[in-house]
Amino acid sequence: MYTASWRDVVRGDLFGTMPPRRDRPYRFVIRACLVVFKLFGFRFDVRGSENVPTTGGAIICSNHVSFFDFTFLGLGALPQHRLVRFMAKAAVFDHWFAGPFMRAMQHIPVDRKAGAAAFESAVRALKDGEVVGVFPEATISRSFTVKELKAGAARMAVDAGVPIVPAAVWGGQRVATKGHKVQWRRGVPVTVVLGEPLHAEPGEKPQSLLRRTKIAMEALLDEAQRSYPDQPAGDDDRWWLPVHLGGTAPTPEEAATTDSERAAGKQVTAERPHPAKRLLRRFRR
């Protein structure tokens, strides 16, 4: 297990001997993340970092179980001194706080109504030798299993002529995920597994490469889940495990139904009171 140290935060060789000046904002954010990892005592089990190529373009395709998965995947590529340009929804880039950082780190905005621009930007980055991070499920999996994948990642790999590095992350859902309150707990184990690169065969279609990617991601996630060092503390703590491992997370079918209802706008959520009203309620207690 790896636990971030204060020495890691200030290490001069953390990003290699001659890191590009343009990535100073990205390096600052990574050091800030290491501070957070240290304060909360995350325990990382990172495997397969050597599968991330040291030079040239590549796509890291990972499952998605928590809001912090991108930070964990970035940690997996760091031993190779690679910075990952993640594809993220455009709304994040419009946020007053996160937006400037996302742009400074040269992540790639994805507008689902105009996806061609994001696709072209990603292919251009790959041809320029960047590592691009993709969550091909397009959203967090509520069932904590691998959902159906969008074909974009495989199409990018074929168009840019770069390998796909399948990956799995596990454990972050215990801190922050969809449908559950954020739980700032210390000492949570997080597993990151990066598999062997998948290269498109001559003449191989994106759908075929996508199927191979999904099979690899499922195998890596199963490895991460079964080797995870923690177990639920009791029946009330089984929510973060998938059904097939004895957990109480929604089944893939139930999760798909919920996602479809949300996409269609059928789910009604309670209106959240204004922060001032919530503060007044606290004083009235």
Secondary structure per residue as TSV (DSSP state, phi and psi in degrees):
chain	resnum	aa	ss	phi	psi
A	1	M	-	360.0	139.3
A	2	Y	B	-109.2	129.2
A	3	T	-	-119.6	126.9
A	4	A	-	-57.5	141.8
A	5	S	-	-119.9	163.3
A	6	W	H	-64.9	-27.9
A	7	R	H	-64.2	-38.5
A	8	D	H	-62.1	-36.3
A	9	V	H	-61.1	-35.7
A	10	V	H	-108.6	3.8
A	11	R	-	-56.6	128.4
A	12	G	T	-73.2	-28.7
A	13	D	T	-98.8	17.6
A	14	L	T	-59.4	-33.5
A	15	F	T	-111.7	19.9
A	16	G	-	97.7	-176.0
A	17	T	S	-83.4	-34.2
A	18	M	S	-134.3	67.5
A	19	P	-	-69.3	143.3
A	20	P	-	-60.7	141.7
A	21	R	G	-63.0	-32.9
A	22	R	G	-63.8	-19.4
A	23	D	G	-94.7	14.4
A	24	R	H	-55.6	-45.8
A	25	P	H	-60.1	-39.4
A	26	Y	H	-64.8	-42.9
A	27	R	H	-65.0	-36.7
A	28	F	H	-61.4	-44.8
A	29	V	H	-64.2	-40.1
A	30	I	H	-63.1	-42.7
A	31	R	H	-63.6	-37.3
A	32	A	H	-64.5	-39.4
A	33	C	H	-63.7	-38.1
A	34	L	H	-63.5	-34.1
A	35	V	H	-62.6	-45.9
A	36	V	H	-62.6	-44.5
A	37	F	H	-58.5	-39.3
A	38	K	H	-67.4	-46.7
A	39	L	H	-63.2	-36.7
A	40	F	H	-95.1	-0.3
A	41	G	T	63.0	31.6
A	42	F	-	-55.3	138.3
A	43	R	E	-110.5	110.0
A	44	F	E	-98.7	136.8
A	45	D	E	-118.2	98.4
A	46	V	E	-105.8	121.8
A	47	R	E	-125.9	143.0
A	48	G	-	83.9	18.0
A	49	S	G	-58.3	-28.6
A	50	E	G	-65.5	-13.3
A	51	N	G	-80.2	-10.2
A	52	V	S	-83.3	120.7
A	53	P	-	-62.7	143.1
A	54	T	S	-74.0	-23.1
A	55	T	S	-140.1	160.3
A	56	G	S	84.3	166.5
A	57	G	-	-75.0	151.6
A	58	A	E	-163.2	155.6
A	59	I	E	-115.6	124.6
A	60	I	E	-95.0	117.1
A	61	C	E	-108.2	117.4
A	62	S	E	-128.1	156.3
A	63	N	-	-68.9	174.1
A	64	H	-	-142.2	109.7
A	65	V	-	-122.3	-13.0
A	66	S	S	-145.5	166.0
A	67	F	T	-71.6	-15.7
A	68	F	T	-104.8	11.1
A	69	D	H	-57.6	-35.5
A	70	F	H	-64.9	-34.0
A	71	T	H	-69.7	-35.8
A	72	F	H	-69.7	-41.7
A	73	L	H	-64.8	-38.4
A	74	G	H	-60.7	-35.7
A	75	L	H	-64.9	-33.3
A	76	G	H	-68.0	-27.1
A	77	A	H	-91.1	-13.3
A	78	L	G	-63.1	-36.9
A	79	P	G	-58.2	-24.4
A	80	Q	G	-91.4	6.8
A	81	H	T	58.8	37.0
A	82	R	-	-110.5	138.5
A	83	L	-	-104.1	132.3
A	84	V	E	-97.7	128.4
A	85	R	E	-92.6	105.9
A	86	F	E	-85.8	144.0
A	87	M	E	-88.6	124.5
A	88	A	E	-139.0	156.6
A	89	K	E	-62.0	145.2
A	90	A	H	-60.1	-28.8
A	91	A	H	-59.3	-31.4
A	92	V	H	-64.9	-34.6
A	93	F	H	-73.5	-17.4
A	94	D	T	-90.4	-8.0
A	95	H	S	-68.8	139.8
A	96	W	T	-61.5	-32.9
A	97	F	T	-97.4	-51.7
A	98	A	H	-72.3	-32.9
A	99	G	H	-53.3	-53.2
A	100	P	H	-59.0	-36.7
A	101	F	H	-68.9	-42.8
A	102	M	H	-59.9	-42.2
A	103	R	H	-70.0	-40.6
A	104	A	H	-64.7	-30.9
A	105	M	T	-84.9	-1.3
A	106	Q	T	61.4	36.3
A	107	H	-	-71.7	170.8
A	108	I	E	-115.0	115.6
A	109	P	E	-74.2	141.4
A	110	V	E	-120.4	113.3
A	111	D	-	-97.7	111.5
A	112	R	T	-64.9	-17.8
A	113	K	T	-86.6	-13.4
A	114	A	S	-144.6	66.0
A	115	G	H	-72.7	-15.7
A	116	A	H	-61.9	-38.1
A	117	A	H	-64.5	-42.4
A	118	A	H	-65.4	-40.6
A	119	F	H	-60.5	-46.8
A	120	E	H	-65.1	-39.3
A	121	S	H	-64.0	-40.6
A	122	A	H	-67.4	-43.4
A	123	V	H	-62.9	-40.2
A	124	R	H	-62.8	-43.0
A	125	A	H	-63.3	-40.8
A	126	L	H	-64.1	-42.8
A	127	K	H	-67.3	-24.5
A	128	D	T	-82.7	1.6
A	129	G	T	93.0	16.6
A	130	E	-	-87.3	157.9
A	131	V	E	-97.3	122.9
A	132	V	E	-108.5	131.0
A	133	G	E	-99.4	131.3
A	134	V	E	-132.5	137.7
A	135	F	-	-107.0	89.4
A	136	P	T	-68.4	-7.8
A	137	E	T	-74.1	-15.1
A	138	A	S	76.9	-16.3
A	139	T	S	-159.8	167.6
A	140	I	-	-64.1	136.9
A	141	S	-	-83.8	116.3
A	142	R	T	-73.2	-22.8
A	143	S	T	-87.2	-8.7
A	144	F	S	61.4	28.2
A	145	T	S	-120.0	170.3
A	146	V	-	-78.6	120.2
A	147	K	-	-78.2	178.7
A	148	E	-	-63.7	141.1
A	149	L	-	-97.1	144.9
A	150	K	-	-75.7	149.2
A	151	A	T	-81.5	-7.9
A	152	G	H	-55.6	-43.1
A	153	A	H	-62.3	-44.0
A	154	A	H	-66.5	-38.7
A	155	R	H	-63.5	-40.2
A	156	M	H	-64.4	-41.6
A	157	A	H	-62.0	-42.2
A	158	V	H	-68.1	-45.5
A	159	D	H	-65.3	-39.8
A	160	A	H	-89.0	-12.6
A	161	G	T	67.9	40.6
A	162	V	-	-122.8	159.7
A	163	P	-	-81.0	157.7
A	164	I	E	-101.7	128.3
A	165	V	E	-101.3	103.1
A	166	P	E	-68.5	148.2
A	167	A	E	-148.7	163.4
A	168	A	E	-142.8	139.6
A	169	V	E	-122.6	145.7
A	170	W	E	-153.3	138.0
A	171	G	S	115.9	-31.9
A	172	G	G	-64.2	-22.4
A	173	Q	G	-64.8	-19.2
A	174	R	G	-72.6	-14.9
A	175	V	T	-102.1	-50.8
A	176	A	S	-152.8	116.0
A	177	T	-	-151.6	174.2
A	178	K	T	-66.2	139.6
A	179	G	T	80.1	4.4
A	180	H	S	-137.9	146.4
A	181	K	-	-67.4	147.8
A	182	V	-	-63.7	132.0
A	183	Q	-	-120.6	101.3
A	184	W	-	-80.9	81.9
A	185	R	-	-107.3	152.2
A	186	R	S	-93.1	154.3
A	187	G	S	73.6	20.1
A	188	V	-	-72.6	129.0
A	189	P	E	-75.1	141.0
A	190	V	E	-130.8	125.7
A	191	T	E	-105.6	132.0
A	192	V	E	-126.2	122.4
A	193	V	E	-125.6	124.9
A	194	L	E	-112.5	126.7
A	195	G	-	-92.0	177.7
A	196	E	-	-66.2	141.8
A	197	P	-	-60.4	142.4
A	198	L	B	-107.0	123.0
A	199	H	-	-106.1	137.9
A	200	A	-	-66.5	130.6
A	201	E	-	-72.0	156.9
A	202	P	T	-54.4	123.7
A	203	G	T	79.2	1.0
A	204	E	-	-69.0	137.0
A	205	K	-	-81.9	152.3
A	206	P	H	-55.0	-37.2
A	207	Q	H	-64.2	-35.6
A	208	S	H	-67.1	-44.0
A	209	L	H	-64.0	-36.2
A	210	L	H	-63.7	-41.4
A	211	R	H	-63.3	-42.1
A	212	R	H	-64.7	-37.2
A	213	T	H	-64.9	-43.2
A	214	K	H	-63.8	-42.3
A	215	I	H	-61.1	-42.6
A	216	A	H	-66.4	-41.7
A	217	M	H	-63.5	-40.7
A	218	E	H	-64.2	-40.1
A	219	A	H	-66.7	-41.1
A	220	L	H	-67.6	-40.4
A	221	L	H	-65.0	-40.7
A	222	D	H	-61.5	-41.1
A	223	E	H	-61.7	-45.2
A	224	A	H	-64.7	-41.7
A	225	Q	H	-67.9	-43.5
A	226	R	H	-75.7	-21.7
A	227	S	T	-100.2	3.9
A	228	Y	-	-63.6	133.9
A	229	P	S	-76.3	-18.8
A	230	D	-	-101.2	153.2
A	231	Q	-	-124.1	157.9
A	232	P	-	-55.4	143.2
A	233	A	S	-74.6	-16.5
A	234	G	S	177.6	-176.1
A	235	D	G	-59.8	-33.8
A	236	D	G	-73.5	-10.7
A	237	D	G	-108.5	16.6
A	238	R	G	-91.4	3.5
A	239	W	G	-64.9	-25.0
A	240	W	G	-90.0	5.4
A	241	L	S	-107.9	144.3
A	242	P	-	-69.7	160.9
A	243	V	G	-58.2	-41.1
A	244	H	G	-69.0	-10.0
A	245	L	G	-109.8	18.7
A	246	G	T	87.4	12.4
A	247	G	-	-89.4	177.7
A	248	T	-	-114.5	17.8
A	249	A	S	-64.9	158.3
A	250	P	-	-59.1	150.0
A	251	T	-	-68.3	160.9
A	252	P	H	-54.4	-36.7
A	253	E	H	-68.4	-43.0
A	254	E	H	-64.7	-41.1
A	255	A	H	-64.4	-39.5
A	256	A	H	-64.1	-38.9
A	257	T	H	-64.5	-44.2
A	258	T	H	-61.9	-44.2
A	259	D	H	-62.2	-40.0
A	260	S	H	-65.9	-39.9
A	261	E	H	-65.8	-40.9
A	262	R	H	-66.7	-40.4
A	263	A	H	-64.2	-32.4
A	264	A	T	-86.1	-2.0
A	265	G	T	74.1	23.2
A	266	K	-	-86.3	-20.6
A	267	Q	-	-82.3	133.0
A	268	V	-	-104.6	122.6
A	269	T	-	-104.9	146.0
A	270	A	-	-66.3	139.1
A	271	E	-	-69.0	129.5
A	272	R	-	-82.0	128.2
A	273	P	-	-61.6	155.0
A	274	H	-	-61.3	143.8
A	275	P	H	-52.9	-36.2
A	276	A	H	-64.3	-39.2
A	277	K	H	-67.9	-38.2
A	278	R	H	-65.0	-37.7
A	279	L	H	-65.3	-41.9
A	280	L	H	-62.1	-38.2
A	281	R	H	-61.9	-37.6
A	282	R	H	-62.5	-41.2
A	283	F	H	-71.4	-24.7
A	284	R	H	-80.0	-15.9
A	285	R	-	-70.8	360.0
